[in-house]
Every structure is written in structure tokens, then in C-alpha cells.
């Protein structure tokens, strides 16, 4: 399947790469800051899959519950209730922002899990809540994304990152994942048609990773199909494109006092290292 998919990718990209040649971060020695200092004026960057991490929790690409769910699904089709995703949502149910980020902070314990922001984010927890959540019954929160996909906030709750989550919401995420998966396997990956995945780079000297933020379902499908590289947009919506560890004291939510320097660096370092799904199941 992997070789066939690469052939499809090549056909899809061949017409477009003549117009916009991606910046190569695949070659040995390549560094994200080369993008900044090279004068590159394109919009697309090629990133090795092994350098990628998931947003907020920092999962390694093939250790994400979305990815493992798809690998299981591609071996044998099944329903949501029999999936790894269902098991993950039932098992990992953080209550507060401190639980999500694994830091001991009385201030972060005052925010619900769905308010979670990164130390380098432009948004405060309050701003994220206003943008990301709506309130349903019994003060339970539902992601606005799920509401846009048709879920009633009076009957549903949760978000795609962790549990608790209503059965209908979990089933929605499962269907979204498998639908994107089936489409890419059948037709190939067409980012020039649907838009590129976007995110941000974390940089510590010569070490770096790229965080997938927008396009999480497509990112998970590509991870599950074990592609070598992923084309991503030179775009970051919720933070600066290049987040440098050495600049921790300038990160917005450190300057605001939401995080201490030590807390911020512990989160940065954990995401750089990468997290496994087995840590949560």
C-alpha cells in the first residue's frame, strides 16, 4: 500500500511542484531556521514524518490514538465502540489544564482541560474557551468544531484531544477519521485541492520538531500510511512559526504569568521528546 500511495502522491504533486517548489527539510543538516534566512518565498515545506508531533499532547506521529485507530481499521474494518479511539477516550480523561500538560500548578488547575493553551500560544485560556467551546447541559463543554458538524450541545460534550466525550461525539471523530482515510487511500493525498496542514516548529539548538495543528485528521492518515515526508504550510495561526526554547521568557503565556519558566520548559521538552499512546492507556 505504501508504494502505491507514493505513486499516487507523485502524480498529484507533479503538476503543482513546478509552480511552487517546497522548502526541503528532509535532507540531512536541514534546519527550520534555514527557511527564515534563505529568503524562501514559497508557501510549502517538506517535513520528515519522524520530526512531527501532535498538538497539545505531543504524540509521536505513529503513537497518536488517531493513527493507531486507523492502523487497526485498515487491518480490519470495525465500528467506533471496538476501536482504540474509544478505549483512549474512556481511559484518558483529564479534568484540568494542569492534568493535560502534566504540571503541578494551582493556577492551571482553575481551568478546565478544554481551555488548554501552550506557553508560547498567543491565546489565553479564556480566549481559547471562547473560540473553542460551547456550554451544553450540566455545564459540560462541547467543542465548537463538533457543533459545526451537527452535534447538539444539549446532548453531547467533549473534544477530539481526550475524554470524557459523548458517544455521538466519539463516533463522529471515528467517522471523520475513517472517511478521510478511505478517500486518501482511494484518490491520493491532494493538499493543493483541500489546503495544506499547518503548524509550528519547536527549536532547541540543532534539535527541532514540527507540531501538527490544522489538519489533524489528514496528518493522522498520512502517519498511519507511514509516508516518509509530509508537505505542510509555512503558516502558524496560534503562535509564531518558530518557537525557540532559548526565548522562553518572551513566550506570551510566560510573560503573562500563566506559566513559570520551569513549567513552560518542561512542556516544551516533553513535546520535543514525544509521547506514546501507551502512556495514556
Backbone as CSV, one residue per row, in Angstrom:
resi,resn,N_x,N_y,N_z,CA_x,CA_y,CA_z,C_x,C_y,C_z
1,UNK,0.823,-1.201,0.000,0.000,0.000,0.000,0.863,1.258,0.000
2,UNK,1.974,1.225,0.753,2.820,2.393,0.861,3.402,2.787,-0.484
3,UNK,3.909,1.824,-1.281,4.489,2.128,-2.586,3.427,2.650,-3.543
4,UNK,2.222,2.070,-3.489,1.148,2.541,-4.350,0.759,3.969,-4.002
5,UNK,0.720,4.271,-2.701,0.360,5.611,-2.271,1.401,6.623,-2.724
6,UNK,2.664,6.258,-2.658,3.717,7.164,-3.111,3.578,7.470,-4.593
7,UNK,3.189,6.475,-5.373,2.974,6.686,-6.798,1.849,7.680,-7.020
8,UNK,0.778,7.558,-6.233,-0.344,8.483,-6.342,0.094,9.892,-5.946
9,UNK,0.866,9.997,-4.845,1.356,11.305,-4.419,2.147,11.973,-5.536
10,UNK,3.024,11.194,-6.189,3.883,11.736,-7.225,3.066,12.300,-8.377
11,UNK,2.011,11.596,-8.742,1.148,12.058,-9.831,0.437,13.348,-9.440
12,UNK,-0.015,13.389,-8.187,-0.753,14.560,-7.729,0.145,15.785,-7.651
13,UNK,1.345,15.613,-7.113,2.219,16.755,-6.899,2.953,17.208,-8.147
14,UNK,3.104,16.337,-9.147,3.932,16.650,-10.303,3.469,17.904,-11.032
15,UNK,2.155,18.149,-11.062,1.636,19.306,-11.776,1.820,20.588,-10.986
16,UNK,1.951,20.454,-9.655,1.973,21.634,-8.807,3.371,22.071,-8.385
17,UNK,4.282,21.130,-8.247,5.598,21.463,-7.748,6.399,22.301,-8.735
18,UNK,6.002,22.309,-9.993,6.665,23.164,-10.966,6.396,24.628,-10.647
19,UNK,5.205,24.891,-10.103,4.829,26.260,-9.779,5.371,26.676,-8.405
20,UNK,5.322,25.790,-7.429,5.762,26.095,-6.068,6.617,24.939,-5.568
21,UNK,7.900,25.132,-5.514,8.801,24.080,-5.041,8.903,24.172,-3.523
22,UNK,8.554,23.108,-2.802,8.606,23.155,-1.336,10.026,23.335,-0.821
23,UNK,10.131,23.922,0.366,11.426,24.012,1.033,11.746,22.651,1.621
24,UNK,12.944,22.163,1.373,13.346,20.814,1.771,13.911,20.807,3.192
25,UNK,13.169,20.197,4.123,13.682,19.970,5.468,13.944,18.494,5.705
26,UNK,14.077,17.755,4.595,14.285,16.313,4.675,15.766,15.974,4.627
27,UNK,16.531,16.752,3.881,17.960,16.472,3.733,18.678,16.570,5.071
28,UNK,19.688,15.763,5.235,20.496,15.782,6.452,21.127,17.169,6.624
29,UNK,21.003,17.698,7.820,21.561,19.014,8.095,20.597,20.158,7.892
30,UNK,19.446,19.885,7.293,18.458,20.943,7.104,17.870,21.360,8.449
31,UNK,17.551,22.657,8.564,17.056,23.209,9.819,15.948,24.214,9.507
32,UNK,14.892,24.290,10.328,13.811,25.239,10.051,14.261,26.679,9.902
33,UNK,15.312,27.080,10.635,15.762,28.462,10.520,16.383,28.760,9.168
34,UNK,16.747,27.697,8.407,17.197,27.925,7.032,16.084,28.568,6.212
35,UNK,14.831,28.264,6.559,13.691,28.864,5.856,13.701,30.371,6.053
36,UNK,13.954,30.784,7.287,13.908,32.203,7.639,15.043,32.986,7.012
37,UNK,16.224,32.382,6.941,17.399,33.122,6.495,17.767,32.899,5.031
38,UNK,17.035,32.015,4.356,17.366,31.718,2.957,16.660,32.639,1.971
39,UNK,15.686,33.402,2.449,14.901,34.221,1.544,13.812,33.440,0.828
40,UNK,13.513,32.227,1.316,12.485,31.396,0.696,11.143,32.120,0.716
41,UNK,10.514,32.264,-0.443,9.243,32.975,-0.521,8.081,32.081,-0.952
42,UNK,8.297,30.767,-0.873,7.218,29.826,-1.176,6.313,29.631,0.022
43,UNK,5.344,28.744,-0.133,4.340,28.525,0.908,4.380,27.136,1.522
44,UNK,5.172,26.207,0.942,5.116,24.807,1.349,6.483,24.318,1.814
45,UNK,6.471,23.490,2.865,7.687,22.920,3.447,7.538,21.410,3.503
46,UNK,8.580,20.684,3.107,8.589,19.220,3.232,9.250,18.845,4.551
47,UNK,8.500,18.152,5.424,8.979,17.797,6.757,9.020,16.277,6.902
48,UNK,10.102,15.711,7.432,10.137,14.267,7.671,9.095,13.868,8.720
49,UNK,8.408,12.769,8.495,7.390,12.319,9.439,7.969,12.119,10.839
50,UNK,9.192,11.620,10.925,9.782,11.332,12.230,10.022,12.595,13.064
51,UNK,9.986,13.767,12.413,10.176,15.030,13.119,8.849,15.644,13.585
52,UNK,7.743,14.974,13.342,6.428,15.533,13.631,5.923,15.120,15.015
53,UNK,5.100,15.984,15.596,4.437,15.722,16.871,3.001,16.232,16.778
54,UNK,2.134,15.739,17.647,0.749,16.207,17.668,0.620,17.433,18.563
55,UNK,-0.451,18.183,18.346,-0.705,19.396,19.103,-1.129,19.063,20.538
56,UNK,-0.760,19.887,21.467,-1.086,19.845,22.903,-0.421,18.680,23.639
57,UNK,-0.702,17.437,23.223,-0.172,16.296,23.967,1.191,15.834,23.465
58,UNK,1.566,16.187,22.244,2.897,15.867,21.747,3.117,14.419,21.378
59,UNK,2.071,13.726,20.914,2.243,12.338,20.496,3.216,12.216,19.331
60,UNK,4.057,11.192,19.364,4.819,10.795,18.188,3.825,10.420,17.095
61,UNK,4.150,10.643,15.824,3.138,10.505,14.763,2.433,9.159,14.717
62,UNK,3.146,8.073,14.924,2.507,6.763,14.843,2.104,6.215,16.211
63,UNK,2.194,7.088,17.219,1.750,6.727,18.572,0.502,7.494,18.969
64,UNK,-0.052,8.267,18.041,-1.264,9.031,18.301,-2.470,8.084,18.286
65,UNK,-3.456,8.279,19.178,-4.632,7.402,19.149,-5.380,7.448,17.826
66,UNK,-5.369,8.590,17.136,-5.975,8.650,15.803,-5.240,7.708,14.850
67,UNK,-3.915,7.771,14.870,-3.108,6.948,13.962,-3.279,5.469,14.267
68,UNK,-3.207,5.094,15.547,-3.344,3.681,15.902,-4.751,3.159,15.584
69,UNK,-5.741,4.036,15.721,-7.105,3.658,15.351,-7.182,3.340,13.858
70,UNK,-6.540,4.157,13.036,-6.571,3.945,11.588,-5.769,2.719,11.179
71,UNK,-4.647,2.482,11.838,-3.883,1.274,11.528,-4.719,0.031,11.837
72,UNK,-5.420,0.071,12.960,-6.322,-1.026,13.330,-7.456,-1.147,12.305
73,UNK,-8.033,-0.024,11.900,-9.143,-0.001,10.947,-8.709,-0.533,9.581
74,UNK,-7.505,-0.191,9.148,-7.030,-0.640,7.835,-6.692,-2.134,7.819
75,UNK,-6.427,-2.694,8.996,-6.226,-4.143,9.068,-7.561,-4.867,9.007
76,UNK,-8.564,-4.305,9.664,-9.892,-4.916,9.680,-10.927,-3.844,10.058
77,UNK,-11.820,-3.544,9.129,-12.856,-2.550,9.390,-13.661,-2.909,10.642
78,UNK,-13.996,-1.886,11.424,-14.750,-2.122,12.642,-15.505,-0.846,12.995
79,UNK,-16.286,-0.884,14.060,-17.069,0.265,14.490,-16.347,0.982,15.627
80,UNK,-16.829,2.192,15.940,-16.195,3.036,16.952,-16.048,2.327,18.291
81,UNK,-17.086,1.655,18.738,-17.061,1.034,20.066,-16.007,-0.060,20.201
82,UNK,-15.497,-0.564,19.088,-14.438,-1.578,19.125,-13.068,-1.014,18.787
83,UNK,-12.957,0.300,18.784,-11.722,0.943,18.320,-10.793,1.338,19.451
84,UNK,-9.536,1.566,19.103,-8.555,2.103,20.049,-8.969,3.503,20.478
85,UNK,-9.588,4.259,19.574,-10.032,5.612,19.908,-11.048,5.585,21.045
86,UNK,-11.994,4.662,20.985,-12.978,4.513,22.061,-12.280,4.196,23.376
87,UNK,-11.328,3.287,23.348,-10.586,2.906,24.557,-9.822,4.097,25.122
88,UNK,-9.219,4.876,24.231,-8.451,6.058,24.654,-9.362,7.074,25.343
89,UNK,-10.495,7.382,24.720,-11.415,8.356,25.310,-11.973,7.875,26.645
90,UNK,-12.183,6.576,26.772,-12.700,6.026,28.022,-11.647,6.029,29.126
91,UNK,-10.376,5.971,28.734,-9.293,5.822,29.705,-8.674,7.149,30.117
92,UNK,-8.424,8.009,29.131,-7.719,9.260,29.431,-8.714,10.407,29.514
93,UNK,-8.978,10.867,30.753,-9.992,11.886,30.974,-9.478,12.946,31.955
94,UNK,-8.578,13.810,31.488,-8.056,14.863,32.360,-9.146,15.871,32.716
95,UNK,-9.082,16.408,33.923,-10.099,17.354,34.389,-9.677,18.801,34.182
96,UNK,-8.385,19.074,34.331,-7.913,20.454,34.287,-6.770,20.626,33.294
97,UNK,-6.454,21.870,33.045,-5.334,22.209,32.176,-4.021,21.662,32.736
98,UNK,-3.886,21.661,34.056,-2.683,21.122,34.685,-2.556,19.625,34.415
99,UNK,-3.682,18.910,34.415,-3.669,17.475,34.127,-3.196,17.217,32.696
100,UNK,-3.704,18.007,31.758,-3.356,17.825,30.349,-1.862,18.029,30.125
101,UNK,-1.324,19.086,30.711,0.063,19.463,30.455,1.047,18.816,31.422
102,UNK,0.507,18.059,32.388,1.346,17.324,33.337,2.294,18.242,34.113
103,UNK,1.732,19.305,34.659,2.494,20.205,35.527,1.717,20.409,36.823
104,UNK,2.440,20.584,37.917,1.814,20.847,39.210,1.667,22.353,39.364
105,UNK,0.484,22.847,39.051,0.245,24.283,39.100,-1.164,24.545,39.607
106,UNK,-1.256,25.228,40.751,-2.578,25.532,41.300,-3.339,26.480,40.380
107,UNK,-2.643,27.346,39.675,-3.321,28.278,38.768,-3.916,27.530,37.576
108,UNK,-3.150,26.594,37.010,-3.648,25.862,35.850,-4.786,24.916,36.235
109,UNK,-4.884,24.559,37.505,-5.977,23.701,37.959,-7.306,24.443,38.035
110,UNK,-7.273,25.748,37.863,-8.521,26.514,37.868,-9.180,26.519,36.495
111,UNK,-8.494,26.007,35.478,-9.042,25.981,34.121,-9.420,24.558,33.718
112,UNK,-10.547,24.365,33.030,-10.900,23.027,32.549,-9.938,22.553,31.474
113,UNK,-9.904,21.262,31.246,-8.968,20.679,30.287,-9.100,21.293,28.895
114,UNK,-10.332,21.600,28.494,-10.558,22.119,27.146,-10.083,23.556,26.974
115,UNK,-9.646,24.200,28.050,-9.093,25.556,27.958,-7.593,25.548,27.694
116,UNK,-7.015,24.369,27.544,-5.566,24.234,27.477,-4.941,25.025,26.333
117,UNK,-3.957,25.841,26.682,-3.129,26.556,25.715,-1.672,26.251,26.014
118,UNK,-0.822,26.480,25.026,0.592,26.255,25.228,1.252,27.521,25.769
119,UNK,2.405,27.391,26.419,3.078,28.580,26.956,3.427,29.602,25.880
120,UNK,3.661,29.118,24.647,4.050,30.015,23.550,2.870,30.473,22.700
121,UNK,1.657,30.095,23.075,0.474,30.476,22.303,0.177,31.966,22.454
122,UNK,-0.435,32.541,21.413,-0.924,33.907,21.507,-2.149,33.992,22.421
123,UNK,-2.965,32.922,22.458,-4.243,32.950,23.169,-4.084,32.638,24.653
124,UNK,-4.923,33.274,25.480,-5.054,32.917,26.890,-6.069,31.785,27.003
125,UNK,-6.158,31.111,28.160,-7.193,30.079,28.330,-8.597,30.626,28.115
126,UNK,-8.847,31.848,28.564,-10.169,32.447,28.386,-10.490,32.646,26.912
127,UNK,-9.515,33.088,26.153,-9.720,33.297,24.717,-9.932,31.971,23.995
128,UNK,-9.193,30.948,24.415,-9.384,29.643,23.795,-10.782,29.095,24.104
129,UNK,-11.232,29.247,25.326,-12.564,28.772,25.689,-13.626,29.454,24.836
130,UNK,-13.491,30.752,24.644,-14.480,31.496,23.873,-14.504,31.045,22.421
131,UNK,-13.337,30.655,21.904,-13.231,30.263,20.495,-13.507,28.772,20.286
132,UNK,-13.161,27.951,21.256,-13.099,26.503,21.064,-14.276,25.747,21.646
133,UNK,-15.005,26.338,22.594,-16.014,25.589,23.348,-17.364,26.294,23.370
134,UNK,-18.417,25.466,23.503,-19.735,25.967,23.848,-20.247,25.122,25.009
135,UNK,-21.145,25.704,25.811,-21.624,25.005,27.004,-22.905,24.261,26.712
136,UNK,-22.933,22.993,27.112,-24.128,22.180,26.935,-24.831,21.947,28.248
137,UNK,-25.508,20.823,28.385,-26.249,20.522,29.606,-25.302,20.219,30.765
138,UNK,-25.751,20.523,31.990,-24.978,20.234,33.203,-23.579,20.853,33.151
139,UNK,-23.460,22.002,32.487,-22.197,22.746,32.377,-21.105,21.961,31.668
140,UNK,-21.478,20.915,30.937,-20.486,20.179,30.162,-20.182,20.935,28.876
141,UNK,-18.922,20.887,28.465,-18.480,21.663,27.314,-18.409,20.794,26.066
142,UNK,-18.722,21.385,24.935,-18.615,20.725,23.642,-17.758,21.597,22.739
143,UNK,-16.873,20.982,21.971,-16.054,21.758,21.047,-16.929,22.381,19.964
144,UNK,-16.599,23.612,19.578,-17.360,24.277,18.521,-17.237,23.525,17.198
145,UNK,-16.117,22.854,16.981,-15.928,22.086,15.749,-16.961,20.966,15.650
146,UNK,-17.195,20.271,16.755,-18.183,19.195,16.757,-19.586,19.750,16.540
147,UNK,-19.856,20.917,17.125,-21.157,21.559,16.934,-21.373,21.907,15.463
148,UNK,-20.321,22.391,14.799,-20.418,22.722,13.381,-20.687,21.489,12.525
149,UNK,-20.284,20.314,13.042,-20.534,19.073,12.314,-21.887,18.457,12.682
150,UNK,-22.711,19.218,13.406,-24.086,18.792,13.614,-24.456,18.262,14.979
151,UNK,-23.517,18.230,15.935,-23.856,17.692,17.257,-24.593,18.724,18.102
152,UNK,-25.605,18.275,18.814,-26.407,19.118,19.691,-25.694,19.272,21.036
153,UNK,-25.360,20.519,21.436,-24.633,20.697,22.707,-25.442,20.310,23.935
154,UNK,-26.755,20.215,23.826,-27.568,19.791,24.972,-27.431,18.300,25.242
155,UNK,-26.930,17.561,24.242,-26.842,16.103,24.358,-25.416,15.576,24.251
156,UNK,-24.464,16.444,23.923,-23.091,15.996,23.672,-22.075,16.872,24.382
157,UNK,-20.889,16.349,24.530,-19.819,17.059,25.216,-18.475,16.491,24.771
158,UNK,-17.416,17.228,25.090,-16.065,16.746,24.838,-15.408,17.368,23.624
159,UNK,-14.136,16.990,23.418,-13.356,17.440,22.270,-12.532,16.259,21.760
160,UNK,-11.850,16.452,20.642,-11.156,15.349,19.989,-9.846,14.954,20.659
161,UNK,-9.322,15.775,21.572,-7.991,15.528,22.120,-7.964,14.477,23.231
162,UNK,-9.072,14.347,23.980,-9.101,13.433,25.127,-10.541,13.266,25.585
163,UNK,-10.766,12.333,26.516,-12.077,12.160,27.109,-12.228,13.056,28.330
164,UNK,-13.406,13.072,28.977,-14.605,12.329,28.577,-15.253,12.948,27.352
165,UNK,-15.927,12.109,26.601,-16.546,12.543,25.360,-17.830,11.736,25.165
166,UNK,-18.868,12.382,24.659,-20.119,11.666,24.452,-19.949,10.623,23.353
167,UNK,-20.779,9.598,23.385,-20.683,8.522,22.398,-20.882,9.050,20.983
168,UNK,-21.829,9.947,20.800,-22.060,10.505,19.463,-20.868,11.310,18.977
169,UNK,-20.232,12.041,19.896,-19.056,12.822,19.506,-17.886,11.903,19.158
170,UNK,-17.658,10.898,19.977,-16.602,9.939,19.670,-16.846,9.255,18.340
171,UNK,-18.091,8.881,18.095,-18.431,8.265,16.818,-18.217,9.198,15.652
172,UNK,-18.493,10.493,15.857,-18.245,11.486,14.808,-16.761,11.543,14.463
173,UNK,-15.903,11.592,15.482,-14.463,11.642,15.226,-13.999,10.384,14.492
174,UNK,-14.539,9.244,14.886,-14.181,7.982,14.224,-14.586,8.018,12.754
175,UNK,-15.782,8.499,12.468,-16.249,8.564,11.073,-15.447,9.572,10.264
176,UNK,-15.108,10.685,10.878,-14.284,11.677,10.167,-12.927,11.088,9.811
177,UNK,-12.329,10.414,10.769,-11.025,9.789,10.543,-11.071,8.762,9.418
178,UNK,-12.008,7.835,9.528,-12.058,6.740,8.557,-12.494,7.235,7.188
179,UNK,-13.311,8.274,7.140,-13.725,8.837,5.855,-12.538,9.474,5.131
180,UNK,-11.752,10.262,5.859,-10.560,10.871,5.260,-9.568,9.791,4.845
181,UNK,-9.416,8.793,5.705,-8.536,7.662,5.418,-8.932,6.975,4.107
182,UNK,-10.210,6.653,3.967,-10.671,5.937,2.776,-10.511,6.779,1.515
183,UNK,-10.739,8.069,1.639,-10.631,8.969,0.486,-9.177,9.083,0.014
184,UNK,-8.250,9.211,0.963,-6.838,9.333,0.597,-6.322,8.034,-0.009
185,UNK,-6.708,6.902,0.561,-6.284,5.619,0.002,-6.821,5.447,-1.423
186,UNK,-8.035,5.885,-1.643,-8.665,5.715,-2.957,-8.161,6.728,-3.990
187,UNK,-8.030,8.002,-3.576,-7.761,9.068,-4.536,-6.376,9.696,-4.402
188,UNK,-5.658,9.368,-3.329,-4.382,10.020,-3.084,-4.560,11.262,-2.244
189,UNK,-3.448,11.806,-1.791,-3.466,12.992,-0.935,-3.385,14.234,-1.812
190,UNK,-4.360,15.137,-1.700,-4.442,16.296,-2.600,-4.482,17.605,-1.817
191,UNK,-3.372,17.999,-1.179,-3.387,19.227,-0.375,-3.597,20.486,-1.198
192,UNK,-3.201,20.474,-2.488,-3.408,21.667,-3.301,-4.888,21.893,-3.577
193,UNK,-5.679,20.868,-3.369,-7.120,20.969,-3.557,-7.832,21.343,-2.268
194,UNK,-7.381,20.784,-1.155,-8.085,20.956,0.107,-7.337,21.851,1.103
195,UNK,-6.136,22.285,0.773,-5.345,23.080,1.697,-4.323,22.233,2.435
196,UNK,-3.202,22.835,2.779,-2.127,22.110,3.459,-2.309,22.130,4.975
197,UNK,-1.809,21.099,5.617,-1.741,21.036,7.070,-0.850,22.171,7.555
198,UNK,-1.219,22.810,8.664,-0.369,23.878,9.190,-0.013,23.610,10.646
199,UNK,1.047,24.263,11.119,1.500,24.058,12.487,2.628,24.989,12.839
200,UNK,3.523,24.526,13.714,4.622,25.363,14.192,5.848,24.499,14.484
201,UNK,7.005,25.124,14.472,8.263,24.444,14.771,8.704,24.752,16.202
202,UNK,9.118,23.715,16.930,9.797,23.895,18.208,11.285,23.669,17.971
203,UNK,12.109,24.609,18.433,13.536,24.582,18.117,14.359,24.708,19.389
204,UNK,15.289,23.778,19.563,16.243,23.819,20.677,17.620,23.563,20.095
205,UNK,18.342,24.634,19.750,19.639,24.485,19.098,19.487,23.804,17.757
206,UNK,20.204,22.694,17.566,20.112,21.943,16.313,18.964,20.937,16.306
207,UNK,18.324,20.761,17.453,17.199,19.833,17.538,15.903,20.577,17.252
208,UNK,14.982,19.926,16.553,13.714,20.576,16.230,12.640,19.548,15.900
209,UNK,11.387,19.950,16.087,10.243,19.145,15.661,9.204,20.098,15.078
210,UNK,8.263,19.514,14.351,7.142,20.288,13.807,5.852,19.777,14.434
211,UNK,4.990,20.702,14.888,3.742,20.364,15.570,2.575,20.510,14.604
212,UNK,1.805,19.446,14.422,0.623,19.485,13.552,-0.551,20.092,14.311
213,UNK,-1.107,21.192,13.795,-2.234,21.852,14.446,-3.480,21.796,13.564
214,UNK,-3.442,22.394,12.404,-4.581,22.354,11.494,-4.465,21.204,10.514
215,UNK,-5.503,20.388,10.402,-5.451,19.216,9.520,-5.080,17.950,10.250
216,UNK,-5.540,17.820,11.500,-5.135,16.695,12.347,-5.593,15.344,11.797
217,UNK,-6.754,15.296,11.166,-7.237,14.031,10.618,-6.371,13.592,9.433
218,UNK,-6.055,14.520,8.551,-5.189,14.194,7.411,-3.791,13.812,7.880
219,UNK,-3.289,14.523,8.874,-1.977,14.201,9.419,-1.962,12.782,9.982
220,UNK,-3.032,12.398,10.658,-3.111,11.055,11.240,-3.190,9.985,10.165
221,UNK,-3.906,10.264,9.078,-3.978,9.300,7.978,-2.604,9.103,7.360
222,UNK,-1.901,10.188,7.090,-0.569,10.084,6.487,0.391,9.346,7.417
223,UNK,0.262,9.584,8.714,1.089,8.862,9.689,0.771,7.378,9.672
224,UNK,-0.521,7.052,9.626,-0.937,5.649,9.622,-0.459,4.928,8.365
225,UNK,-0.385,5.658,7.254,0.069,5.069,5.992,1.594,5.078,5.878
226,UNK,2.264,5.607,6.915,3.718,5.533,7.028,4.445,6.200,5.867
227,UNK,4.005,7.406,5.488,4.726,8.160,4.468,6.042,8.645,5.076
228,UNK,7.017,8.938,4.228,8.313,9.395,4.722,8.303,10.874,5.073
229,UNK,7.608,11.669,4.242,7.587,13.111,4.435,6.164,13.641,4.261
230,UNK,5.934,14.823,4.835,4.630,15.466,4.731,4.824,16.908,4.268
231,UNK,4.106,17.328,3.229,4.145,18.743,2.840,3.242,19.544,3.770
232,UNK,3.767,20.621,4.342,2.997,21.434,5.281,3.076,22.901,4.867
233,UNK,2.117,23.680,5.319,2.086,25.106,5.004,3.100,25.869,5.850
234,UNK,3.677,26.899,5.265,4.546,27.801,6.030,3.643,28.804,6.748
235,UNK,2.939,28.278,7.744,1.884,29.048,8.397,1.671,28.551,9.805
236,UNK,1.556,29.478,10.729,1.171,29.155,12.103,0.120,30.162,12.541
237,UNK,-1.034,29.672,13.004,-2.136,30.566,13.337,-2.206,30.958,14.802
238,UNK,-1.693,30.099,15.702,-1.907,30.353,17.124,-0.622,30.711,17.871
239,UNK,0.502,30.731,17.159,1.780,31.108,17.770,2.733,31.485,16.643
240,UNK,3.906,31.978,17.004,4.911,32.244,15.990,5.315,30.940,15.306
241,UNK,5.739,31.004,14.052,6.097,29.795,13.310,7.288,29.086,13.938
242,UNK,8.256,29.858,14.446,9.464,29.277,15.043,9.475,29.568,16.545
243,UNK,9.254,28.533,17.351,9.240,28.672,18.809,10.580,28.185,19.328
244,UNK,11.403,29.116,19.804,12.752,28.784,20.253,12.775,28.614,21.771
245,UNK,13.370,27.521,22.222,13.460,27.258,23.661,14.212,28.369,24.376
246,UNK,15.221,28.909,23.734,16.051,29.950,24.343,15.285,31.249,24.576
247,UNK,14.103,31.384,23.963,13.325,32.608,24.082,12.129,32.436,25.025
248,UNK,12.207,31.465,25.927,11.087,31.105,26.794,10.518,32.313,27.540
249,UNK,11.369,33.223,27.970,10.879,34.353,28.760,10.051,35.326,27.934
250,UNK,10.090,35.188,26.605,9.307,36.049,25.723,7.990,35.396,25.287
251,UNK,7.774,34.123,25.617,6.549,33.448,25.204,5.358,34.144,25.870
252,UNK,4.277,34.386,25.118,3.160,35.184,25.647,2.590,34.724,26.972
253,UNK,2.366,33.412,27.137,1.746,32.942,28.375,2.736,32.746,29.511
254,UNK,4.013,32.946,29.227,5.017,33.048,30.294,5.080,34.502,30.758
255,UNK,5.094,35.406,29.797,5.108,36.841,30.141,3.875,37.248,30.944
256,UNK,2.740,36.615,30.635,1.504,36.955,31.350,1.487,36.402,32.771
257,UNK,2.387,35.463,33.067,2.436,34.845,34.380,1.617,33.571,34.499
258,UNK,0.982,33.151,33.411,0.192,31.919,33.449,1.087,30.711,33.724
259,UNK,2.275,30.684,33.100,3.268,29.624,33.317,4.530,30.225,33.914
260,UNK,5.189,29.470,34.772,6.545,29.823,35.160,7.493,29.367,34.045
261,UNK,8.697,29.849,34.057,9.692,29.416,33.068,9.913,27.917,33.164
262,UNK,10.001,27.409,34.385,10.255,25.981,34.582,9.107,25.137,34.035
263,UNK,7.870,25.546,34.283,6.720,24.813,33.767,6.701,24.827,32.241
264,UNK,6.970,25.987,31.677,6.954,26.129,30.220,7.999,25.240,29.563
265,UNK,9.186,25.211,30.139,10.258,24.391,29.561,9.964,22.899,29.711
266,UNK,9.326,22.506,30.800,9.002,21.081,30.980,8.011,20.631,29.911
267,UNK,7.066,21.486,29.548,6.096,21.169,28.497,6.787,21.109,27.146
268,UNK,7.618,22.083,26.867,8.380,22.123,25.614,9.222,20.859,25.460
269,UNK,9.952,20.503,26.503,10.862,19.353,26.427,10.099,18.038,26.266
270,UNK,8.942,17.921,26.911,8.154,16.693,26.792,7.636,16.522,25.364
271,UNK,7.206,17.607,24.753,6.711,17.523,23.377,7.857,17.251,22.412
272,UNK,8.995,17.872,22.641,10.158,17.609,21.782,10.521,16.129,21.814
273,UNK,10.505,15.539,22.992,10.841,14.122,23.129,9.790,13.244,22.466
274,UNK,8.524,13.626,22.594,7.437,12.843,22.018,6.815,11.910,23.039
275,UNK,5.519,11.694,22.902,4.722,10.909,23.844,4.157,9.693,23.130
276,UNK,4.003,8.584,23.868,3.430,7.355,23.312,2.015,7.150,23.841
277,UNK,1.166,6.549,23.032,-0.200,6.279,23.452,-0.227,5.358,24.667
278,UNK,0.778,4.509,24.793,0.822,3.592,25.936,0.965,4.354,27.260
279,UNK,1.400,5.609,27.204,1.485,6.419,28.416,0.116,6.795,28.946
280,UNK,-0.916,6.641,28.114,-2.259,7.087,28.486,-3.266,5.938,28.581
281,UNK,-2.900,4.756,28.120,-3.830,3.622,28.143,-3.442,2.606,29.220
